[in-house]
Amino acid sequence: MTPEEHGRWNGTDSPLHETKFCAHCQRQRPIEEFARRRKGGDARQGWCRDCVNATRREAYSRAKGADRDNA
Ligand SMILES: [Zn+2]
């Protein structure tokens, strides 16, 4: 057995590679892609940042009028 094999965890996921299932795009995303909630300590939102941003932008443009894009 090499030292490398000896130091390897068996059946334990590394927290560094933690992923979370996005309820919106239905994909497994890195945990970093999920924004932290202000309340609830380490609880994460159910949507990844891409989905949150896309939905927020869509709701914003819809509220302002879909034809208006003055960025
Ligand atoms: Zn998503």
N, CA, C, O and the ligand as a Tripos MOL2 file, in Angstrom:
@<TRIPOS>MOLECULE
protein
  285   283    72     0     0
PROTEIN
NO_CHARGES

@<TRIPOS>ATOM
      1 N           0.8550   -1.2060    0.0000 N.3       1 MET1
      2 CA          0.0000    0.0000    0.0000 C.3       1 MET1
      3 C           0.8830    1.2460    0.0000 C.2       1 MET1
      4 O           1.7840    1.3810    0.8290 O.2       1 MET1
      5 N           0.6220    2.1310   -0.9140 N.am      2 THR2
      6 CA          1.3960    3.3730   -0.9590 C.3       2 THR2
      7 C           0.8770    4.3530    0.0860 C.2       2 THR2
      8 O          -0.2790    4.2620    0.4990 O.2       2 THR2
      9 N           1.7070    5.2740    0.5100 N.am      3 PRO3
     10 CA          1.2480    6.2960    1.4760 C.3       3 PRO3
     11 C           0.0480    7.0680    0.9530 C.2       3 PRO3
     12 O          -0.8040    7.5010    1.7300 O.2       3 PRO3
     13 N          -0.0200    7.2370   -0.3390 N.am      4 GLU4
     14 CA         -1.1360    7.9910   -0.9260 C.3       4 GLU4
     15 C          -2.4570    7.2520   -0.7150 C.2       4 GLU4
     16 O          -3.4700    7.8540   -0.3600 O.2       4 GLU4
     17 N          -2.4290    5.9680   -0.9360 N.am      5 GLU5
     18 CA         -3.6340    5.1640   -0.7440 C.3       5 GLU5
     19 C          -4.0040    5.0940    0.7350 C.2       5 GLU5
     20 O          -5.1780    5.0890    1.1020 O.2       5 GLU5
     21 N          -2.9860    5.0390    1.5560 N.am      6 HIS6
     22 CA         -3.2230    4.9080    2.9880 C.3       6 HIS6
     23 C          -3.9320    6.1290    3.5420 C.2       6 HIS6
     24 O          -4.7320    6.0130    4.4710 O.2       6 HIS6
     25 N          -3.6460    7.3120    2.9780 N.am      7 GLY7
     26 CA         -4.2220    8.5440    3.4870 C.3       7 GLY7
     27 C          -5.5500    8.8870    2.8510 C.2       7 GLY7
     28 O          -6.1380    9.9230    3.1610 O.2       7 GLY7
     29 N          -6.0250    8.0380    1.9740 N.am      8 ARG8
     30 CA         -7.2650    8.3560    1.2580 C.3       8 ARG8
     31 C          -8.4880    7.9360    2.0540 C.2       8 ARG8
     32 O          -8.5450    6.8280    2.5880 O.2       8 ARG8
     33 N          -9.4440    8.8110    2.1260 N.am      9 TRP9
     34 CA        -10.6930    8.4760    2.7990 C.3       9 TRP9
     35 C         -11.4990    7.5080    1.9430 C.2       9 TRP9
     36 O         -11.4610    7.5510    0.7130 O.2       9 TRP9
     37 N         -12.2150    6.6510    2.6170 N.am     10 ASN10
     38 CA        -12.9750    5.6450    1.8980 C.3      10 ASN10
     39 C         -14.4780    5.8440    2.1420 C.2      10 ASN10
     40 O         -14.9690    5.6260    3.2500 O.2      10 ASN10
     41 N         -15.1890    6.2540    1.1120 N.am     11 GLY11
     42 CA        -16.6420    6.3990    1.2320 C.3      11 GLY11
     43 C         -17.0800    7.6700    1.9170 C.2      11 GLY11
     44 O         -18.2290    7.7830    2.3430 O.2      11 GLY11
     45 N         -16.1830    8.6230    2.0280 N.am     12 THR12
     46 CA        -16.5590    9.8880    2.6550 C.3      12 THR12
     47 C         -16.3640   11.0220    1.6550 C.2      12 THR12
     48 O         -15.2650   11.2170    1.1350 O.2      12 THR12
     49 N         -17.4150   11.7540    1.3950 N.am     13 ASP13
     50 CA        -17.3140   12.8600    0.4560 C.3      13 ASP13
     51 C         -16.5720   14.0300    1.0850 C.2      13 ASP13
     52 O         -16.8180   14.3980    2.2340 O.2      13 ASP13
     53 N         -15.6770   14.5960    0.3270 N.am     14 SER14
     54 CA        -14.9700   15.7650    0.8140 C.3      14 SER14
     55 C         -15.8980   16.9740    0.8140 C.2      14 SER14
     56 O         -16.6000   17.2000   -0.1720 O.2      14 SER14
     57 N         -15.9220   17.7540    1.8870 N.am     15 PRO15
     58 CA        -16.7490   18.9690    1.9150 C.3      15 PRO15
     59 C         -16.3250   19.9740    0.8670 C.2      15 PRO15
     60 O         -17.1100   20.8430    0.4880 O.2      15 PRO15
     61 N         -15.0920   19.8690    0.3930 N.am     16 LEU16
     62 CA        -14.6130   20.7950   -0.6230 C.3      16 LEU16
     63 C         -15.2980   20.5640   -1.9640 C.2      16 LEU16
     64 O         -15.3720   21.4620   -2.8020 O.2      16 LEU16
     65 N         -15.7930   19.3550   -2.1510 N.am     17 HIS17
     66 CA        -16.4470   19.0410   -3.4120 C.3      17 HIS17
     67 C         -17.9340   18.7950   -3.2110 C.2      17 HIS17
     68 O         -18.5540   18.0190   -3.9390 O.2      17 HIS17
     69 N         -18.4820   19.4480   -2.2400 N.am     18 GLU18
     70 CA        -19.8890   19.2630   -1.9420 C.3      18 GLU18
     71 C         -20.7420   19.8580   -3.0580 C.2      18 GLU18
     72 O         -20.4390   20.9310   -3.5800 O.2      18 GLU18
     73 N         -21.7910   19.1620   -3.4090 N.am     19 THR19
     74 CA        -22.6990   19.6700   -4.4290 C.3      19 THR19
     75 C         -24.1120   19.6960   -3.8660 C.2      19 THR19
     76 O         -24.4120   19.0780   -2.8440 O.2      19 THR19
     77 N         -24.9560   20.4220   -4.5580 N.am     20 LYS20
     78 CA        -26.3350   20.5510   -4.1290 C.3      20 LYS20
     79 C         -27.2180   20.4960   -5.3590 C.2      20 LYS20
     80 O         -26.8340   20.9520   -6.4370 O.2      20 LYS20
     81 N         -28.4030   19.9340   -5.1890 N.am     21 PHE21
     82 CA        -29.3290   19.8110   -6.2980 C.3      21 PHE21
     83 C         -30.1480   21.0820   -6.4100 C.2      21 PHE21
     84 O         -30.8190   21.4820   -5.4590 O.2      21 PHE21
     85 N         -30.0920   21.7210   -7.5840 N.am     22 CYS22
     86 CA        -30.8840   22.9300   -7.7960 C.3      22 CYS22
     87 C         -32.3110   22.5440   -8.1410 C.2      22 CYS22
     88 O         -32.5520   21.7660   -9.0640 O.2      22 CYS22
     89 N         -33.2510   23.0930   -7.3940 N.am     23 ALA23
     90 CA        -34.6610   22.7470   -7.5900 C.3      23 ALA23
     91 C         -35.2300   23.3920   -8.8450 C.2      23 ALA23
     92 O         -36.3230   23.0370   -9.2880 O.2      23 ALA23
     93 N         -34.4840   24.3520   -9.4260 N.am     24 HIS24
     94 CA        -35.0040   25.0740  -10.5790 C.3      24 HIS24
     95 C         -34.4900   24.4790  -11.8950 C.2      24 HIS24
     96 O         -35.2880   24.1140  -12.7590 O.2      24 HIS24
     97 N         -33.1680   24.3780  -12.0550 N.am     25 CYS25
     98 CA        -32.6190   23.8380  -13.2990 C.3      25 CYS25
     99 C         -32.4400   22.3260  -13.2240 C.2      25 CYS25
    100 O         -32.0370   21.6940  -14.2010 O.2      25 CYS25
    101 N         -32.7400   21.7490  -12.0640 N.am     26 GLN26
    102 CA        -32.7320   20.2870  -11.9130 C.3      26 GLN26
    103 C         -31.3650   19.7020  -12.1860 C.2      26 GLN26
    104 O         -31.2430   18.6280  -12.7740 O.2      26 GLN26
    105 N         -30.3300   20.4200  -11.7520 N.am     27 ARG27
    106 CA        -28.9720   19.9300  -11.9590 C.3      27 ARG27
    107 C         -28.2130   19.9510  -10.6520 C.2      27 ARG27
    108 O         -28.5330   20.6910   -9.7230 O.2      27 ARG27
    109 N         -27.1940   19.1080  -10.6160 N.am     28 GLN28
    110 CA        -26.2990   19.0540   -9.4760 C.3      28 GLN28
    111 C         -25.2520   20.1400   -9.6530 C.2      28 GLN28
    112 O         -24.4880   20.1110  -10.6170 O.2      28 GLN28
    113 N         -25.2070   21.0860   -8.7480 N.am     29 ARG29
    114 CA        -24.2630   22.2020   -8.8850 C.3      29 ARG29
    115 C         -23.3270   22.2310   -7.6840 C.2      29 ARG29
    116 O         -23.6770   21.7290   -6.6150 O.2      29 ARG29
    117 N         -22.1370   22.8140   -7.8470 N.am     30 PRO30
    118 CA        -21.2390   22.9960   -6.7060 C.3      30 PRO30
    119 C         -21.9070   23.8580   -5.6400 C.2      30 PRO30
    120 O         -22.6730   24.7710   -5.9520 O.2      30 PRO30
    121 N         -21.6100   23.5590   -4.3940 N.am     31 ILE31
    122 CA        -22.2540   24.2740   -3.2870 C.3      31 ILE31
    123 C         -21.9360   25.7670   -3.3390 C.2      31 ILE31
    124 O         -22.6960   26.5900   -2.8270 O.2      31 ILE31
    125 N         -20.8130   26.1050   -3.9570 N.am     32 GLU32
    126 CA        -20.4400   27.5230   -4.0600 C.3      32 GLU32
    127 C         -21.4220   28.3100   -4.9140 C.2      32 GLU32
    128 O         -21.5100   29.5330   -4.8100 O.2      32 GLU32
    129 N         -22.1650   27.5930   -5.7650 N.am     33 GLU33
    130 CA        -23.1100   28.2650   -6.6560 C.3      33 GLU33
    131 C         -24.4130   28.6320   -5.9500 C.2      33 GLU33
    132 O         -25.3140   29.2190   -6.5490 O.2      33 GLU33
    133 N         -24.4950   28.2830   -4.6950 N.am     34 PHE34
    134 CA        -25.7230   28.5810   -3.9440 C.3      34 PHE34
    135 C         -25.4350   29.6770   -2.9330 C.2      34 PHE34
    136 O         -24.5120   29.5780   -2.1250 O.2      34 PHE34
    137 N         -26.2430   30.7170   -2.9970 N.am     35 ALA35
    138 CA        -26.0690   31.8360   -2.0800 C.3      35 ALA35
    139 C         -26.5180   31.4280   -0.6780 C.2      35 ALA35
    140 O         -27.4340   30.6250   -0.5020 O.2      35 ALA35
    141 N         -25.8590   31.9950    0.2850 N.am     36 ARG36
    142 CA        -26.2470   31.7320    1.6760 C.3      36 ARG36
    143 C         -27.4500   32.5650    2.0490 C.2      36 ARG36
    144 O         -27.5820   33.7230    1.6520 O.2      36 ARG36
    145 N         -28.3090   31.9600    2.8100 N.am     37 ARG37
    146 CA        -29.4220   32.7240    3.3670 C.3      37 ARG37
    147 C         -28.9320   33.5730    4.5220 C.2      37 ARG37
    148 O         -28.0220   33.1900    5.2570 O.2      37 ARG37
    149 N         -29.5480   34.7210    4.6670 N.am     38 ARG38
    150 CA        -29.1710   35.5910    5.7830 C.3      38 ARG38
    151 C         -29.6300   34.9870    7.0950 C.2      38 ARG38
    152 O         -28.9510   35.0970    8.1160 O.2      38 ARG38
    153 N         -30.7850   34.3490    7.0580 N.am     39 LYS39
    154 CA        -31.2770   33.6780    8.2570 C.3      39 LYS39
    155 C         -31.0310   32.1800    8.1330 C.2      39 LYS39
    156 O         -31.0240   31.6280    7.0330 O.2      39 LYS39
    157 N         -30.8320   31.5410    9.2570 N.am     40 GLY40
    158 CA        -30.7530   30.0780    9.2420 C.3      40 GLY40
    159 C         -29.3300   29.5550    9.1640 C.2      40 GLY40
    160 O         -29.1220   28.4030    8.7840 O.2      40 GLY40
    161 N         -28.3410   30.3760    9.5160 N.am     41 GLY41
    162 CA        -26.9700   29.8870    9.5940 C.3      41 GLY41
    163 C         -26.4520   29.4240    8.2550 C.2      41 GLY41
    164 O         -26.3240   30.2250    7.3300 O.2      41 GLY41
    165 N         -26.1480   28.1330    8.1320 N.am     42 ASP42
    166 CA        -25.5250   27.6460    6.9100 C.3      42 ASP42
    167 C         -26.5330   27.0690    5.9330 C.2      42 ASP42
    168 O         -26.1550   26.3640    4.9980 O.2      42 ASP42
    169 N         -27.7830   27.3520    6.1350 N.am     43 ALA43
    170 CA        -28.7970   26.8550    5.2050 C.3      43 ALA43
    171 C         -28.6060   27.5180    3.8480 C.2      43 ALA43
    172 O         -28.3230   28.7130    3.7630 O.2      43 ALA43
    173 N         -28.7600   26.7420    2.8070 N.am     44 ARG44
    174 CA        -28.5620   27.2590    1.4570 C.3      44 ARG44
    175 C         -29.8980   27.3590    0.7480 C.2      44 ARG44
    176 O         -30.8350   26.6200    1.0500 O.2      44 ARG44
    177 N         -29.9730   28.2800   -0.1950 N.am     45 GLN45
    178 CA        -31.1690   28.4040   -0.9950 C.3      45 GLN45
    179 C         -31.3100   27.2000   -1.9070 C.2      45 GLN45
    180 O         -30.3330   26.5210   -2.2220 O.2      45 GLN45
    181 N         -32.5220   26.9500   -2.3210 N.am     46 GLY46
    182 CA        -32.7720   25.7890   -3.1580 C.3      46 GLY46
    183 C         -32.4160   25.9980   -4.6110 C.2      46 GLY46
    184 O         -32.3920   25.0440   -5.3870 O.2      46 GLY46
    185 N         -32.1380   27.2330   -4.9910 N.am     47 TRP47
    186 CA        -31.8050   27.5410   -6.3810 C.3      47 TRP47
    187 C         -30.3580   27.9970   -6.4640 C.2      47 TRP47
    188 O         -29.8420   28.6450   -5.5530 O.2      47 TRP47
    189 N         -29.7060   27.6460   -7.5810 N.am     48 CYS48
    190 CA        -28.3420   28.1140   -7.7890 C.3      48 CYS48
    191 C         -28.3700   29.5930   -8.1910 C.2      48 CYS48
    192 O         -29.4240   30.1480   -8.5030 O.2      48 CYS48
    193 N         -27.2120   30.2000   -8.1760 N.am     49 ARG49
    194 CA        -27.1420   31.6370   -8.4730 C.3      49 ARG49
    195 C         -27.6270   31.9610   -9.8720 C.2      49 ARG49
    196 O         -28.2850   32.9790  -10.0840 O.2      49 ARG49
    197 N         -27.3070   31.1070  -10.8220 N.am     50 ASP50
    198 CA        -27.7440   31.3470  -12.1960 C.3      50 ASP50
    199 C         -29.2560   31.4490  -12.2640 C.2      50 ASP50
    200 O         -29.7950   32.3510  -12.9050 O.2      50 ASP50
    201 N         -29.9350   30.5310  -11.6090 N.am     51 CYS51
    202 CA        -31.3910   30.5210  -11.6350 C.3      51 CYS51
    203 C         -31.9570   31.7140  -10.8790 C.2      51 CYS51
    204 O         -32.9120   32.3440  -11.3330 O.2      51 CYS51
    205 N         -31.3780   32.0210   -9.7400 N.am     52 VAL52
    206 CA        -31.8460   33.1700   -8.9570 C.3      52 VAL52
    207 C         -31.6820   34.4480   -9.7560 C.2      52 VAL52
    208 O         -32.5980   35.2680   -9.8180 O.2      52 VAL52
    209 N         -30.5110   34.6230  -10.3730 N.am     53 ASN53
    210 CA        -30.2490   35.8260  -11.1530 C.3      53 ASN53
    211 C         -31.1790   35.9150  -12.3540 C.2      53 ASN53
    212 O         -31.7380   36.9760  -12.6340 O.2      53 ASN53
    213 N         -31.3440   34.8120  -13.0570 N.am     54 ALA54
    214 CA        -32.1780   34.8070  -14.2530 C.3      54 ALA54
    215 C         -33.6240   35.1460  -13.8990 C.2      54 ALA54
    216 O         -34.2740   35.9310  -14.5890 O.2      54 ALA54
    217 N         -34.1140   34.5540  -12.8290 N.am     55 THR55
    218 CA        -35.4980   34.7940  -12.4300 C.3      55 THR55
    219 C         -35.6860   36.2120  -11.9270 C.2      55 THR55
    220 O         -36.7080   36.8510  -12.1810 O.2      55 THR55
    221 N         -34.6910   36.6880  -11.2140 N.am     56 ARG56
    222 CA        -34.7850   38.0480  -10.6720 C.3      56 ARG56
    223 C         -34.7880   39.0690  -11.8080 C.2      56 ARG56
    224 O         -35.5540   40.0320  -11.7920 O.2      56 ARG56
    225 N         -33.9230   38.8410  -12.7880 N.am     57 ARG57
    226 CA        -33.8460   39.7590  -13.9150 C.3      57 ARG57
    227 C         -35.1340   39.7420  -14.7180 C.2      57 ARG57
    228 O         -35.6250   40.7710  -15.1820 O.2      57 ARG57
    229 N         -35.6630   38.5350  -14.8650 N.am     58 GLU58
    230 CA        -36.8980   38.3970  -15.6300 C.3      58 GLU58
    231 C         -38.0520   39.1000  -14.9240 C.2      58 GLU58
    232 O         -38.8440   39.7970  -15.5590 O.2      58 GLU58
    233 N         -38.1430   38.9160  -13.6200 N.am     59 ALA59
    234 CA        -39.2020   39.5510  -12.8500 C.3      59 ALA59
    235 C         -39.0540   41.0690  -12.8790 C.2      59 ALA59
    236 O         -40.0440   41.7980  -12.9290 O.2      59 ALA59
    237 N         -37.8150   41.5310  -12.8490 N.am     60 TYR60
    238 CA        -37.5530   42.9590  -12.8720 C.3      60 TYR60
    239 C         -37.9790   43.5580  -14.2050 C.2      60 TYR60
    240 O         -38.6810   44.5690  -14.2400 O.2      60 TYR60
    241 N         -37.5550   42.9360  -15.3010 N.am     61 SER61
    242 CA        -37.8850   43.4710  -16.6200 C.3      61 SER61
    243 C         -39.3840   43.3740  -16.8650 C.2      61 SER61
    244 O         -39.9640   44.2100  -17.5580 O.2      61 SER61
    245 N         -40.0050   42.3530  -16.2930 N.am     62 ARG62
    246 CA        -41.4400   42.2020  -16.4730 C.3      62 ARG62
    247 C         -42.1800   43.3110  -15.7350 C.2      62 ARG62
    248 O         -43.1840   43.8340  -16.2170 O.2      62 ARG62
    249 N         -41.6710   43.6560  -14.5690 N.am     63 ALA63
    250 CA        -42.2900   44.7130  -13.7780 C.3      63 ALA63
    251 C         -42.0990   46.0750  -14.4320 C.2      63 ALA63
    252 O         -42.9820   46.9300  -14.3670 O.2      63 ALA63
    253 N         -40.9530   46.2730  -15.0590 N.am     64 LYS64
    254 CA        -40.6610   47.5480  -15.6920 C.3      64 LYS64
    255 C         -41.2420   47.6380  -17.1040 C.2      64 LYS64
    256 O         -41.3780   48.7290  -17.6600 O.2      64 LYS64
    257 N         -41.5760   46.5030  -17.6670 N.am     65 GLY65
    258 CA        -42.0170   46.4790  -19.0560 C.3      65 GLY65
    259 C         -40.9880   45.7460  -19.8860 C.2      65 GLY65
    260 O         -39.8090   46.1010  -19.8840 O.2      65 GLY65
    261 N         -41.4330   44.7270  -20.5950 N.am     66 ALA66
    262 CA        -40.5010   43.8210  -21.2620 C.3      66 ALA66
    263 C         -39.6880   44.5070  -22.3400 C.2      66 ALA66
    264 O         -38.5800   44.0690  -22.6500 O.2      66 ALA66
    265 N         -40.2170   45.5730  -22.9160 N.am     67 ASP67
    266 CA        -39.5210   46.2320  -24.0100 C.3      67 ASP67
    267 C         -38.4460   47.1960  -23.5310 C.2      67 ASP67
    268 O         -37.6090   47.6540  -24.3090 O.2      67 ASP67
    269 N         -38.4850   47.4900  -22.2500 N.am     68 ARG68
    270 CA        -37.5300   48.4720  -21.7380 C.3      68 ARG68
    271 C         -36.2450   47.7830  -21.3050 C.2      68 ARG68
    272 O         -36.2720   46.8880  -20.4600 O.2      68 ARG68
    273 N         -35.1630   48.1810  -21.8590 N.am     69 ASP69
    274 CA        -33.8700   47.6340  -21.4730 C.3      69 ASP69
    275 C         -32.8530   48.7490  -21.5740 C.2      69 ASP69
    276 O         -32.1650   48.8810  -22.5870 O.2      69 ASP69
    277 N         -32.7570   49.5320  -20.5560 N.am     70 ASN70
    278 CA        -31.9260   50.7240  -20.5930 C.3      70 ASN70
    279 C         -30.6660   50.5370  -19.7520 C.2      70 ASN70
    280 O         -30.3360   51.3750  -18.9120 O.2      70 ASN70
    281 N         -29.9730   49.4340  -19.9870 N.am     71 ALA71
    282 CA        -28.7490   49.1660  -19.2430 C.3      71 ALA71
    283 C         -27.5990   49.8140  -19.9060 C.2      71 ALA71
    284 O         -26.4700   49.7040  -19.4290 O.2      71 ALA71
    285 ZN        -30.1620   26.2390  -11.0670 Zn       72 ZN72
@<TRIPOS>BOND
     1     1     2 1
     2     2     3 1
     3     3     4 2
     4     3     5 am
     5     5     6 1
     6     6     7 1
     7     7     8 2
     8     7     9 am
     9     9    10 1
    10    10    11 1
    11    11    12 2
    12    11    13 am
    13    13    14 1
    14    14    15 1
    15    15    16 2
    16    15    17 am
    17    17    18 1
    18    18    19 1
    19    19    20 2
    20    19    21 am
    21    21    22 1
    22    22    23 1
    23    23    24 2
    24    23    25 am
    25    25    26 1
    26    26    27 1
    27    27    28 2
    28    27    29 am
    29    29    30 1
    30    30    31 1
    31    31    32 2
    32    31    33 am
    33    33    34 1
    34    34    35 1
    35    35    36 2
    36    35    37 am
    37    37    38 1
    38    38    39 1
    39    39    40 2
    40    39    41 am
    41    41    42 1
    42    42    43 1
    43    43    44 2
    44    43    45 am
    45    45    46 1
    46    46    47 1
    47    47    48 2
    48    47    49 am
    49    49    50 1
    50    50    51 1
    51    51    52 2
    52    51    53 am
    53    53    54 1
    54    54    55 1
    55    55    56 2
    56    55    57 am
    57    57    58 1
    58    58    59 1
    59    59    60 2
    60    59    61 am
    61    61    62 1
    62    62    63 1
    63    63    64 2
    64    63    65 am
    65    65    66 1
    66    66    67 1
    67    67    68 2
    68    67    69 am
    69    69    70 1
    70    70    71 1
    71    71    72 2
    72    71    73 am
    73    73    74 1
    74    74    75 1
    75    75    76 2
    76    75    77 am
    77    77    78 1
    78    78    79 1
    79    79    80 2
    80    79    81 am
    81    81    82 1
    82    82    83 1
    83    83    84 2
    84    83    85 am
    85    85    86 1
    86    86    87 1
    87    87    88 2
    88    87    89 am
    89    89    90 1
    90    90    91 1
    91    91    92 2
    92    91    93 am
    93    93    94 1
    94    94    95 1
    95    95    96 2
    96    95    97 am
    97    97    98 1
    98    98    99 1
    99    99   100 2
   100    99   101 am
   101   101   102 1
   102   102   103 1
   103   103   104 2
   104   103   105 am
   105   105   106 1
   106   106   107 1
   107   107   108 2
   108   107   109 am
   109   109   110 1
   110   110   111 1
   111   111   112 2
   112   111   113 am
   113   113   114 1
   114   114   115 1
   115   115   116 2
   116   115   117 am
   117   117   118 1
   118   118   119 1
   119   119   120 2
   120   119   121 am
   121   121   122 1
   122   122   123 1
   123   123   124 2
   124   123   125 am
   125   125   126 1
   126   126   127 1
   127   127   128 2
   128   127   129 am
   129   129   130 1
   130   130   131 1
   131   131   132 2
   132   131   133 am
   133   133   134 1
   134   134   135 1
   135   135   136 2
   136   135   137 am
   137   137   138 1
   138   138   139 1
   139   139   140 2
   140   139   141 am
   141   141   142 1
   142   142   143 1
   143   143   144 2
   144   143   145 am
   145   145   146 1
   146   146   147 1
   147   147   148 2
   148   147   149 am
   149   149   150 1
   150   150   151 1
   151   151   152 2
   152   151   153 am
   153   153   154 1
   154   154   155 1
   155   155   156 2
   156   155   157 am
   157   157   158 1
   158   158   159 1
   159   159   160 2
   160   159   161 am
   161   161   162 1
   162   162   163 1
   163   163   164 2
   164   163   165 am
   165   165   166 1
   166   166   167 1
   167   167   168 2
   168   167   169 am
   169   169   170 1
   170   170   171 1
   171   171   172 2
   172   171   173 am
   173   173   174 1
   174   174   175 1
   175   175   176 2
   176   175   177 am
   177   177   178 1
   178   178   179 1
   179   179   180 2
   180   179   181 am
   181   181   182 1
   182   182   183 1
   183   183   184 2
   184   183   185 am
   185   185   186 1
   186   186   187 1
   187   187   188 2
   188   187   189 am
   189   189   190 1
   190   190   191 1
   191   191   192 2
   192   191   193 am
   193   193   194 1
   194   194   195 1
   195   195   196 2
   196   195   197 am
   197   197   198 1
   198   198   199 1
   199   199   200 2
   200   199   201 am
   201   201   202 1
   202   202   203 1
   203   203   204 2
   204   203   205 am
   205   205   206 1
   206   206   207 1
   207   207   208 2
   208   207   209 am
   209   209   210 1
   210   210   211 1
   211   211   212 2
   212   211   213 am
   213   213   214 1
   214   214   215 1
   215   215   216 2
   216   215   217 am
   217   217   218 1
   218   218   219 1
   219   219   220 2
   220   219   221 am
   221   221   222 1
   222   222   223 1
   223   223   224 2
   224   223   225 am
   225   225   226 1
   226   226   227 1
   227   227   228 2
   228   227   229 am
   229   229   230 1
   230   230   231 1
   231   231   232 2
   232   231   233 am
   233   233   234 1
   234   234   235 1
   235   235   236 2
   236   235   237 am
   237   237   238 1
   238   238   239 1
   239   239   240 2
   240   239   241 am
   241   241   242 1
   242   242   243 1
   243   243   244 2
   244   243   245 am
   245   245   246 1
   246   246   247 1
   247   247   248 2
   248   247   249 am
   249   249   250 1
   250   250   251 1
   251   251   252 2
   252   251   253 am
   253   253   254 1
   254   254   255 1
   255   255   256 2
   256   255   257 am
   257   257   258 1
   258   258   259 1
   259   259   260 2
   260   259   261 am
   261   261   262 1
   262   262   263 1
   263   263   264 2
   264   263   265 am
   265   265   266 1
   266   266   267 1
   267   267   268 2
   268   267   269 am
   269   269   270 1
   270   270   271 1
   271   271   272 2
   272   271   273 am
   273   273   274 1
   274   274   275 1
   275   275   276 2
   276   275   277 am
   277   277   278 1
   278   278   279 1
   279   279   280 2
   280   279   281 am
   281   281   282 1
   282   282   283 1
   283   283   284 2
@<TRIPOS>SUBSTRUCTURE
     1 MET1         2 RESIDUE 1 A MET
     2 THR2         6 RESIDUE 1 A THR
     3 PRO3        10 RESIDUE 1 A PRO
     4 GLU4        14 RESIDUE 1 A GLU
     5 GLU5        18 RESIDUE 1 A GLU
     6 HIS6        22 RESIDUE 1 A HIS
     7 GLY7        26 RESIDUE 1 A GLY
     8 ARG8        30 RESIDUE 1 A ARG
     9 TRP9        34 RESIDUE 1 A TRP
    10 ASN10       38 RESIDUE 1 A ASN
    11 GLY11       42 RESIDUE 1 A GLY
    12 THR12       46 RESIDUE 1 A THR
    13 ASP13       50 RESIDUE 1 A ASP
    14 SER14       54 RESIDUE 1 A SER
    15 PRO15       58 RESIDUE 1 A PRO
    16 LEU16       62 RESIDUE 1 A LEU
    17 HIS17       66 RESIDUE 1 A HIS
    18 GLU18       70 RESIDUE 1 A GLU
    19 THR19       74 RESIDUE 1 A THR
    20 LYS20       78 RESIDUE 1 A LYS
    21 PHE21       82 RESIDUE 1 A PHE
    22 CYS22       86 RESIDUE 1 A CYS
    23 ALA23       90 RESIDUE 1 A ALA
    24 HIS24       94 RESIDUE 1 A HIS
    25 CYS25       98 RESIDUE 1 A CYS
    26 GLN26      102 RESIDUE 1 A GLN
    27 ARG27      106 RESIDUE 1 A ARG
    28 GLN28      110 RESIDUE 1 A GLN
    29 ARG29      114 RESIDUE 1 A ARG
    30 PRO30      118 RESIDUE 1 A PRO
    31 ILE31      122 RESIDUE 1 A ILE
    32 GLU32      126 RESIDUE 1 A GLU
    33 GLU33      130 RESIDUE 1 A GLU
    34 PHE34      134 RESIDUE 1 A PHE
    35 ALA35      138 RESIDUE 1 A ALA
    36 ARG36      142 RESIDUE 1 A ARG
    37 ARG37      146 RESIDUE 1 A ARG
    38 ARG38      150 RESIDUE 1 A ARG
    39 LYS39      154 RESIDUE 1 A LYS
    40 GLY40      158 RESIDUE 1 A GLY
    41 GLY41      162 RESIDUE 1 A GLY
    42 ASP42      166 RESIDUE 1 A ASP
    43 ALA43      170 RESIDUE 1 A ALA
    44 ARG44      174 RESIDUE 1 A ARG
    45 GLN45      178 RESIDUE 1 A GLN
    46 GLY46      182 RESIDUE 1 A GLY
    47 TRP47      186 RESIDUE 1 A TRP
    48 CYS48      190 RESIDUE 1 A CYS
    49 ARG49      194 RESIDUE 1 A ARG
    50 ASP50      198 RESIDUE 1 A ASP
    51 CYS51      202 RESIDUE 1 A CYS
    52 VAL52      206 RESIDUE 1 A VAL
    53 ASN53      210 RESIDUE 1 A ASN
    54 ALA54      214 RESIDUE 1 A ALA
    55 THR55      218 RESIDUE 1 A THR
    56 ARG56      222 RESIDUE 1 A ARG
    57 ARG57      226 RESIDUE 1 A ARG
    58 GLU58      230 RESIDUE 1 A GLU
    59 ALA59      234 RESIDUE 1 A ALA
    60 TYR60      238 RESIDUE 1 A TYR
    61 SER61      242 RESIDUE 1 A SER
    62 ARG62      246 RESIDUE 1 A ARG
    63 ALA63      250 RESIDUE 1 A ALA
    64 LYS64      254 RESIDUE 1 A LYS
    65 GLY65      258 RESIDUE 1 A GLY
    66 ALA66      262 RESIDUE 1 A ALA
    67 ASP67      266 RESIDUE 1 A ASP
    68 ARG68      270 RESIDUE 1 A ARG
    69 ASP69      274 RESIDUE 1 A ASP
    70 ASN70      278 RESIDUE 1 A ASN
    71 ALA71      282 RESIDUE 1 A ALA
    72 ZN72       285 GROUP 0 **** ****
